[in-house]
Amino acid sequence: MSGSVDDETAFEGVLRQIDDTVPFEPGYYNESYLDRRITARMRRRDTESHAEYERILREDADERQALMDALTINVTEFFRNPEMWDVLRDVLRERTADQRRVRVWSAPSADGREPYSVAMLACDDPEIDESRVEVLGSDISEEALDDAREGVYHTTRTTDIAEELEPLSDPDRYVERDEDAFQVRPAVKRLVEFETHDLIRDGARDPFDVVLCRNLLIYIDVDHKAALFDTLEASLADDGVLVLGMTESVPPDRSDRYEPIDKRRRVFGRR
């Protein structure tokens, strides 16, 4: 963030207020990301003063929730980066052929479209035994998880749900359409559970066969990426598969622990 010393001190005051009153740990995220999200909320509240915005946060519970949502809900869509899903399709084919249970963790899962995409892919591909697939979607935001459990998505000026579902052979088998609303069908929902989980504070989960952690690392401060990766590794089965975002990669000091399944699409197998 650029500006005077007073501006920087006021910005730090906002961060302290977040730390004290919002269930979010700003110290783990890089400052440019925090600045963008906070500035966007300040515009919505029609204030240019960090000191004034700190006061608003202190006094207004609704604004604290709105900022929490702004900080935690990132851009998502069904089958984001379709080429990656072709690689994951092969992984699920092989795993369900060899294992009685295949556990997949989508972390963070935002509004649920990624874990539902995994479930739809499993149901849609005749070579994947979807009865063996269990999907967990987790997120720090309770509001995002409430939306995910509801499983209703809307086409808007910027979001075309029908277009997002095009990788499926017959999307109507997996969603019920009502004009611009798309309701995920029960057969898909049965494969997915949602839980609150903070990847940084809450630590590892039981080992998963596949862990998707896409487009989170780019927002994490460099000093804390190692700790987050420790959590991902501890949550991954010995022969598990790790999927990162298209602009992310395994840290160089850990590259000997992973073998690229498809490096360009950021799919890695644990050695």
C-alpha positions as a Markdown table, in Angstrom:
| # | Residue | x | y | z |
|---|---|---|---|---|
| 1 | Met | 0.0 | 0.0 | 0.0 |
| 2 | Ser | 1.3 | 3.4 | -0.9 |
| 3 | Gly | 0.7 | 6.7 | 1.0 |
| 4 | Ser | 1.9 | 8.6 | 4.0 |
| 5 | Val | 3.0 | 7.2 | 7.4 |
| 6 | Asp | -0.4 | 8.3 | 8.8 |
| 7 | Asp | -2.2 | 6.4 | 6.1 |
| 8 | Glu | -0.1 | 3.3 | 6.8 |
| 9 | Thr | -0.8 | 3.6 | 10.5 |
| 10 | Ala | -4.5 | 3.9 | 9.9 |
| 11 | Phe | -4.4 | 0.8 | 7.6 |
| 12 | Glu | -2.7 | -1.1 | 10.3 |
| 13 | Gly | -5.4 | 0.0 | 12.6 |
| 14 | Val | -8.0 | -1.6 | 10.3 |
| 15 | Leu | -5.9 | -4.8 | 10.2 |
| 16 | Arg | -5.9 | -4.9 | 14.0 |
| 17 | Gln | -9.6 | -4.4 | 14.1 |
| 18 | Ile | -10.0 | -7.3 | 11.7 |
| 19 | Asp | -7.8 | -9.4 | 13.9 |
| 20 | Asp | -9.8 | -8.5 | 17.0 |
| 21 | Thr | -13.3 | -8.8 | 15.7 |
| 22 | Val | -13.5 | -10.8 | 12.5 |
| 23 | Pro | -12.8 | -14.6 | 12.4 |
| 24 | Phe | -10.0 | -14.1 | 9.8 |
| 25 | Glu | -6.3 | -13.9 | 10.3 |
| 26 | Pro | -4.9 | -11.0 | 8.2 |
| 27 | Gly | -1.3 | -11.7 | 9.1 |
| 28 | Tyr | -1.2 | -14.7 | 6.9 |
| 29 | Tyr | -2.2 | -12.9 | 3.7 |
| 30 | Asn | -0.1 | -10.6 | 1.6 |
| 31 | Glu | -0.8 | -6.9 | 2.0 |
| 32 | Ser | -1.7 | -6.1 | -1.6 |
| 33 | Tyr | -4.6 | -8.7 | -1.4 |
| 34 | Leu | -5.9 | -7.3 | 1.9 |
| 35 | Asp | -5.6 | -3.7 | 0.6 |
| 36 | Arg | -7.7 | -4.5 | -2.5 |
| 37 | Arg | -10.5 | -6.2 | -0.6 |
| 38 | Ile | -10.6 | -3.6 | 2.2 |
| 39 | Thr | -10.6 | -0.7 | -0.3 |
| 40 | Ala | -13.5 | -2.3 | -2.2 |
| 41 | Arg | -15.5 | -2.4 | 1.0 |
| 42 | Met | -14.5 | 1.2 | 1.9 |
| 43 | Arg | -15.9 | 2.3 | -1.5 |
| 44 | Arg | -19.2 | 0.5 | -0.8 |
| 45 | Arg | -19.4 | 2.4 | 2.5 |
| 46 | Asp | -18.5 | 5.7 | 0.8 |
| 47 | Thr | -15.4 | 6.4 | 2.9 |
| 48 | Glu | -11.8 | 7.1 | 1.9 |
| 49 | Ser | -10.5 | 7.2 | 5.4 |
| 50 | His | -9.0 | 4.0 | 7.0 |
| 51 | Ala | -9.6 | 5.6 | 10.4 |
| 52 | Glu | -13.3 | 6.0 | 9.6 |
| 53 | Tyr | -13.5 | 2.5 | 8.3 |
| 54 | Glu | -11.9 | 1.2 | 11.4 |
| 55 | Arg | -14.7 | 2.9 | 13.4 |
| 56 | Ile | -17.3 | 1.4 | 11.2 |
| 57 | Leu | -15.9 | -2.1 | 11.7 |
| 58 | Arg | -15.8 | -1.6 | 15.4 |
| 59 | Glu | -19.5 | -0.5 | 15.6 |
| 60 | Asp | -21.2 | -2.4 | 12.8 |
| 61 | Ala | -21.5 | -6.1 | 12.9 |
| 62 | Asp | -23.1 | -6.3 | 9.5 |
| 63 | Glu | -20.0 | -4.6 | 8.0 |
| 64 | Arg | -17.7 | -7.0 | 9.8 |
| 65 | Gln | -19.6 | -9.9 | 8.1 |
| 66 | Ala | -19.5 | -8.1 | 4.7 |
| 67 | Leu | -15.8 | -7.7 | 5.0 |
| 68 | Met | -15.3 | -11.3 | 6.1 |
| 69 | Asp | -17.2 | -12.4 | 2.9 |
| 70 | Ala | -15.1 | -10.0 | 0.8 |
| 71 | Leu | -11.8 | -11.4 | 2.3 |
| 72 | Thr | -12.7 | -15.1 | 2.0 |
| 73 | Ile | -15.0 | -15.6 | -1.1 |
| 74 | Asn | -12.9 | -15.7 | -4.2 |
| 75 | Val | -13.7 | -16.1 | -7.9 |
| 76 | Thr | -15.0 | -19.6 | -8.6 |
| 77 | Glu | -17.0 | -21.5 | -11.2 |
| 78 | Phe | -18.0 | -25.0 | -12.2 |
| 79 | Phe | -15.2 | -26.9 | -14.0 |
| 80 | Arg | -12.8 | -23.9 | -13.8 |
| 81 | Asn | -9.8 | -24.6 | -16.1 |
| 82 | Pro | -11.4 | -27.5 | -18.0 |
| 83 | Glu | -8.1 | -29.0 | -19.0 |
| 84 | Met | -7.3 | -29.8 | -15.4 |
| 85 | Trp | -10.6 | -31.7 | -15.1 |
| 86 | Asp | -9.6 | -34.0 | -17.9 |
| 87 | Val | -6.5 | -34.9 | -15.8 |
| 88 | Leu | -8.6 | -35.3 | -12.7 |
| 89 | Arg | -11.0 | -37.6 | -14.6 |
| 90 | Asp | -8.2 | -40.0 | -15.3 |
| 91 | Val | -7.1 | -39.9 | -11.7 |
| 92 | Leu | -10.6 | -40.7 | -10.5 |
| 93 | Arg | -11.0 | -43.5 | -13.0 |
| 94 | Glu | -7.8 | -45.2 | -11.8 |
| 95 | Arg | -8.5 | -44.7 | -8.1 |
| 96 | Thr | -12.1 | -45.9 | -8.2 |
| 97 | Ala | -11.0 | -49.0 | -10.1 |
| 98 | Asp | -8.4 | -49.9 | -7.4 |
| 99 | Gln | -9.9 | -48.5 | -4.2 |
| 100 | Arg | -13.1 | -49.1 | -2.3 |
| 101 | Arg | -13.2 | -45.5 | -1.1 |
| 102 | Val | -11.7 | -42.4 | -2.8 |
| 103 | Arg | -11.7 | -39.3 | -0.7 |
| 104 | Val | -11.4 | -35.8 | -2.3 |
| 105 | Trp | -10.9 | -32.6 | -0.4 |
| 106 | Ser | -11.8 | -29.2 | -1.9 |
| 107 | Ala | -10.1 | -26.6 | 0.3 |
| 108 | Pro | -11.1 | -23.8 | 0.2 |
| 109 | Ser | -14.4 | -24.6 | -1.6 |
| 110 | Ala | -16.0 | -21.1 | -1.6 |
| 111 | Asp | -19.7 | -21.4 | -2.7 |
| 112 | Gly | -19.4 | -25.2 | -3.5 |
| 113 | Arg | -19.0 | -25.2 | -7.2 |
| 114 | Glu | -15.6 | -27.0 | -7.1 |
| 115 | Pro | -16.7 | -29.9 | -4.9 |
| 116 | Tyr | -19.9 | -30.3 | -6.8 |
| 117 | Ser | -17.9 | -30.3 | -10.0 |
| 118 | Val | -15.9 | -33.3 | -8.7 |
| 119 | Ala | -19.2 | -35.1 | -7.8 |
| 120 | Met | -20.7 | -34.3 | -11.2 |
| 121 | Leu | -17.6 | -35.5 | -13.0 |
| 122 | Ala | -17.8 | -38.8 | -11.1 |
| 123 | Cys | -21.5 | -39.3 | -11.9 |
| 124 | Asp | -21.1 | -38.3 | -15.5 |
| 125 | Asp | -18.1 | -40.6 | -16.5 |
| 126 | Pro | -19.1 | -44.2 | -17.0 |
| 127 | Glu | -15.6 | -45.3 | -16.1 |
| 128 | Ile | -15.7 | -43.7 | -12.7 |
| 129 | Asp | -17.5 | -45.6 | -9.9 |
| 130 | Glu | -19.2 | -42.6 | -8.2 |
| 131 | Ser | -20.4 | -44.9 | -5.3 |
| 132 | Arg | -16.8 | -45.0 | -4.1 |
| 133 | Val | -16.2 | -41.2 | -4.2 |
| 134 | Glu | -16.6 | -39.0 | -1.1 |
| 135 | Val | -16.1 | -35.3 | -1.5 |
| 136 | Leu | -15.5 | -32.8 | 1.3 |
| 137 | Gly | -15.8 | -29.1 | 0.7 |
| 138 | Ser | -14.4 | -26.8 | 3.4 |
| 139 | Asp | -14.1 | -23.0 | 3.8 |
| 140 | Ile | -13.5 | -20.4 | 6.5 |
| 141 | Ser | -16.7 | -18.6 | 5.6 |
| 142 | Glu | -20.0 | -19.9 | 7.1 |
| 143 | Glu | -22.0 | -17.8 | 4.7 |
| 144 | Ala | -20.2 | -19.4 | 1.7 |
| 145 | Leu | -20.9 | -22.9 | 3.2 |
| 146 | Asp | -24.6 | -22.1 | 3.7 |
| 147 | Asp | -24.8 | -21.1 | 0.0 |
| 148 | Ala | -22.9 | -24.3 | -0.9 |
| 149 | Arg | -25.2 | -26.6 | 1.0 |
| 150 | Glu | -28.2 | -24.9 | -0.6 |
| 151 | Gly | -26.6 | -25.6 | -4.0 |
| 152 | Val | -28.5 | -23.0 | -6.0 |
| 153 | Tyr | -26.6 | -21.0 | -8.6 |
| 154 | His | -27.8 | -18.1 | -10.8 |
| 155 | Thr | -26.8 | -17.0 | -14.3 |
| 156 | Thr | -26.1 | -13.3 | -14.2 |
| 157 | Arg | -24.5 | -10.7 | -16.4 |
| 158 | Thr | -21.1 | -12.0 | -15.5 |
| 159 | Thr | -21.8 | -15.7 | -14.8 |
| 160 | Asp | -23.3 | -18.2 | -17.3 |
| 161 | Ile | -23.9 | -21.4 | -15.3 |
| 162 | Ala | -25.1 | -23.3 | -18.4 |
| 163 | Glu | -21.8 | -22.5 | -20.1 |
| 164 | Glu | -19.8 | -23.6 | -17.0 |
| 165 | Leu | -21.5 | -27.0 | -17.1 |
| 166 | Glu | -20.7 | -27.7 | -20.7 |
| 167 | Pro | -18.0 | -30.3 | -19.9 |
| 168 | Leu | -20.8 | -32.6 | -18.8 |
| 169 | Ser | -22.5 | -34.9 | -21.3 |
| 170 | Asp | -26.0 | -34.1 | -19.9 |
| 171 | Pro | -26.0 | -31.3 | -17.4 |
| 172 | Asp | -29.8 | -31.6 | -16.8 |
| 173 | Arg | -29.1 | -34.9 | -15.0 |
| 174 | Tyr | -27.1 | -33.0 | -12.3 |
| 175 | Val | -28.9 | -29.7 | -12.0 |
| 176 | Glu | -32.6 | -28.7 | -12.2 |
| 177 | Arg | -33.1 | -25.5 | -14.1 |
| 178 | Asp | -35.7 | -22.9 | -13.4 |
| 179 | Glu | -35.0 | -20.0 | -15.8 |
| 180 | Asp | -31.8 | -18.4 | -14.5 |
| 181 | Ala | -31.5 | -20.6 | -11.4 |
| 182 | Phe | -29.7 | -24.0 | -11.3 |
| 183 | Gln | -30.4 | -26.3 | -8.3 |
| 184 | Val | -27.9 | -29.1 | -7.8 |
| 185 | Arg | -29.8 | -32.4 | -7.8 |
| 186 | Pro | -29.8 | -34.8 | -4.7 |
| 187 | Ala | -27.8 | -37.5 | -6.5 |
| 188 | Val | -24.9 | -35.1 | -6.7 |
| 189 | Lys | -25.4 | -33.6 | -3.2 |
| 190 | Arg | -25.2 | -37.1 | -1.7 |
| 191 | Leu | -21.5 | -37.3 | -2.6 |
| 192 | Val | -20.6 | -34.0 | -1.0 |
| 193 | Glu | -20.3 | -32.8 | 2.6 |
| 194 | Phe | -19.4 | -29.3 | 3.7 |
| 195 | Glu | -17.5 | -28.3 | 6.9 |
| 196 | Thr | -16.0 | -25.1 | 8.3 |
| 197 | His | -12.2 | -25.3 | 8.3 |
| 198 | Asp | -9.5 | -22.7 | 8.4 |
| 199 | Leu | -6.5 | -24.1 | 6.5 |
| 200 | Ile | -4.0 | -22.1 | 8.6 |
| 201 | Arg | -5.5 | -22.2 | 12.1 |
| 202 | Asp | -7.2 | -25.6 | 12.1 |
| 203 | Gly | -4.4 | -27.8 | 10.7 |
| 204 | Ala | -4.5 | -31.1 | 8.9 |
| 205 | Arg | -7.4 | -33.4 | 8.2 |
| 206 | Asp | -7.5 | -37.2 | 7.8 |
| 207 | Pro | -5.5 | -38.3 | 4.7 |
| 208 | Phe | -7.3 | -37.7 | 1.4 |
| 209 | Asp | -6.6 | -39.3 | -1.9 |
| 210 | Val | -7.0 | -36.0 | -3.8 |
| 211 | Val | -6.6 | -32.5 | -2.3 |
| 212 | Leu | -7.6 | -29.5 | -4.4 |
| 213 | Cys | -6.2 | -26.2 | -3.1 |
| 214 | Arg | -6.5 | -23.9 | -6.1 |
| 215 | Asn | -5.9 | -20.1 | -6.1 |
| 216 | Leu | -5.3 | -19.7 | -2.4 |
| 217 | Leu | -1.5 | -19.8 | -2.2 |
| 218 | Ile | -1.2 | -16.7 | -4.4 |
| 219 | Tyr | -2.9 | -14.7 | -1.7 |
| 220 | Ile | -0.9 | -16.0 | 1.2 |
| 221 | Asp | 2.1 | -14.1 | 2.6 |
| 222 | Val | 5.4 | -15.7 | 1.6 |
| 223 | Asp | 6.3 | -16.2 | 5.3 |
| 224 | His | 3.2 | -18.4 | 5.9 |
| 225 | Lys | 3.1 | -20.5 | 2.7 |
| 226 | Ala | 5.3 | -23.2 | 4.2 |
| 227 | Ala | 2.9 | -23.7 | 7.2 |
| 228 | Leu | -0.1 | -23.9 | 4.8 |
| 229 | Phe | 1.8 | -26.5 | 2.7 |
| 230 | Asp | 2.5 | -28.5 | 5.8 |
| 231 | Thr | -1.2 | -28.7 | 6.4 |
| 232 | Leu | -1.9 | -29.8 | 2.8 |
| 233 | Glu | 0.9 | -32.4 | 2.9 |
| 234 | Ala | -0.3 | -33.8 | 6.3 |
| 235 | Ser | -3.8 | -34.1 | 4.8 |
| 236 | Leu | -2.6 | -36.1 | 1.7 |
| 237 | Ala | -2.3 | -39.8 | 1.6 |
| 238 | Asp | 1.1 | -41.3 | 0.9 |
| 239 | Asp | 0.2 | -41.8 | -2.8 |
| 240 | Gly | -2.2 | -38.9 | -2.9 |
| 241 | Val | -2.7 | -36.3 | -5.7 |
| 242 | Leu | -2.4 | -32.6 | -5.1 |
| 243 | Val | -4.0 | -30.0 | -7.4 |
| 244 | Leu | -3.0 | -26.4 | -7.3 |
| 245 | Gly | -4.1 | -23.3 | -9.2 |
| 246 | Met | -2.8 | -22.6 | -12.7 |
| 247 | Thr | -0.4 | -19.9 | -11.5 |
| 248 | Glu | 0.8 | -21.9 | -8.4 |
| 249 | Ser | 3.3 | -24.6 | -7.9 |
| 250 | Val | 5.0 | -26.8 | -5.3 |
| 251 | Pro | 7.6 | -24.8 | -3.4 |
| 252 | Pro | 11.1 | -25.6 | -4.8 |
| 253 | Asp | 12.3 | -27.0 | -1.5 |
| 254 | Arg | 9.6 | -29.6 | -1.6 |
| 255 | Ser | 9.7 | -30.5 | -5.3 |
| 256 | Asp | 11.5 | -33.8 | -4.6 |
| 257 | Arg | 8.4 | -34.9 | -2.7 |
| 258 | Tyr | 6.1 | -34.7 | -5.7 |
| 259 | Glu | 6.1 | -36.0 | -9.2 |
| 260 | Pro | 4.2 | -34.0 | -11.8 |
| 261 | Ile | 1.2 | -35.9 | -13.2 |
| 262 | Asp | 0.6 | -33.0 | -15.5 |
| 263 | Lys | 2.8 | -30.1 | -14.6 |
| 264 | Arg | 1.2 | -27.6 | -16.9 |
| 265 | Arg | -2.2 | -28.2 | -15.3 |
| 266 | Arg | -0.7 | -28.2 | -11.8 |
| 267 | Val | -1.6 | -31.8 | -10.9 |
| 268 | Phe | 1.1 | -33.5 | -8.7 |
| 269 | Gly | 1.4 | -37.0 | -7.3 |
| 270 | Arg | 3.1 | -37.5 | -3.9 |
| 271 | Arg | 6.2 | -39.6 | -4.2 |
